Amino acid sequence: MREMTRRALIRAGAVGAAVAAIPAGPASALDRKSAKQQASYRAEYHFTVPDQWKNDPQKPIWIDGEYHYYYLYNADYLAGGTTTGTAWRLATSTDLVSFKDRGIAIPKDTTPNGDVWSGSAVVDTHNTAGFGAGTVVVLATMEPDQTANTQAQYLWYSTDKGRTFKNHGTDPAVPNPGVKDFRDPKVIRDEERGRWVMVLAEHTKVGFYHSANLKDWTYVGGFVKEGIGVLECPDLFRITTAEGTAKWVLGVSANGKASGLPNTYAYWTGEFDGTTFTPDAADPQWLDHGFDWYGAVTFDKHAANGTVDPAVRYAVGWLNNWDYPNTTPTIDADGFNGTDSVVREITLHRAASGTHYLASRPVQALDQHVSRTVDLGDVPVEGQLVLDYTGTAYELSTEITWEQLTGAGVQLRRSADGSRHIDAGVYGDYAFVNRRGAANPDTSGKWQESRTPFDASAHKVTLRVLVDRTSVEVFFDDGRHTHSMEAFPYLTDTRLALFTIDGKAVFRNTVIREFTV
C-alpha cells in the first residue's frame, strides 16, 4: 500500500465539509433533517443527562453501598436556549458505569439567592453540624445579584440520605469579601486535626478555610497561580503510590490556552499541613490534554464494605468546553445536551526523574459490561489497513511496536470512502489526537489537534481508545497522558483503520470491545 505522510492522512478528512456541517447557534451541530433521520447520538456507555442540560459534575459521595452523583442541571435549557439557571440533579450507581436517575435533589430559584452552582457534598458522620449523624451537608455557590460581587457559599442539608435537601437559612456560610470570582467550594474532612477544610476558587487564587461545624468558616491562607486563567472547581486530596509514598494533590479546572496549555484539570503534587499547600513545582501538570474535560472532580474509591483505597482515586469530567457549550447534534436528535467522560481510576506514580505524576485508566467495572469482544491478535501494518470491523461505540486497545518509522496510529469513525476520520497516535516526538477530519464543535479551527510528549526511542506505544457517539478518549502509555474531546462523526461513519508513516509496525494484542449499559 502507498505510504502517506501524516499531513495527507489528516487532510483526507475533508475538514471544510466537516466544519460546514456545524451551523452556528445553540440548536445544532449537524444538519437537522439528517440528524433526525438517523439513529440516536446519545452515548452508548458514557453518562448522559436524561433531558435538557447538564454541566459540572459534583464530587460523588458513598452512602449505603451506592455512589451518589450530583450534577448541575437546567430543566429550562431547551425552552430558553441558555445554560444558566441550574439545580442539583442526582443519579446513583454501584459500579460507576450504570446509573439510576433520582431526579432533583437541590432545586433552583426557591430562595432569594437564586439557582445553585457548583459545590461539595459531605456525609457528616459525627454530627458536627448538629443536623444529626449521617446528615448529608452541601456547601454550594449561589449568586443573588449577578451585577455585583455576591457569589457566596450557602449551606444545604439532607436527612434522607442525600435524596432531597433543605436550605439552612438565606445567609451565606461563607460571605463574599468583595471579589468577583468566589465560588466552587470543595470540602474534605481533616481527621488528623478534627476539622473540616474547604478549598475555594477565588479568581487566580485557591483559598483555604477551616471549620469545626460546616457552618462557620475561617480563612487561613491561599495558593496563587497566574497565567492559566480564572481558576475554578478546586480539588484537594491525599493519595499514595503502590509503594506507599503519600502525596497531597491540589487541582483546579483552568484555561491555559493563552499560554499554549490545556483547558482542563491542572494539578500540583506536594505537601499539605492542614493549612498551607506547598507544591513540588511551581508549574502544574495536567490530568487531561484534550479539549473537552472540564469541571472535573475526584473522589474516594470504596470497597463493598466502605473501606477507602488510599492508592486509587476516581475522577470524572464534563465532556464539553465553554468555548462552544451549545454545539452538539444531541440537542435536535435526542433532546439533551450533557455528556460526561467515563469514570477513571487515578493513580500516583514516580517518574525516573523523581517527580510524581497522576496516571488515568478507565474504571475497572467497564469489564463487567462487555457485550462483544473482537480479538485481532497481532496485526502487521505498513501504510494503511482498514479493518473488517464497523461500530460507533467501542474500546480499542493495542501496543504498537516498530524498528524504524515516523508515525503510527489509528483512524477512528472512518467514512466508507476514507475522507472522514479522527486520528490518534504518535508522530516523531509527540503523541496526538486530531479531530479535524470529522465534524466537531470547534468552528474556529484552532483546537483540532492535542499533543503530549512522546519518547520515540522506546519504539513502542500503548493505546487504549474509548469511542462513543460524540466523544473520543485516548489513553497513551498506561494513562500517562490522556486526551479527551468531542467529535460528531456521521453515524454512517463506522470504519476503523490502522496506519503507519514511513515504516512498518506491529499492532500487538489488538482487541476491540463493545459495552452494554
Disulfide bonds with the S-S distance in Angstrom:
none
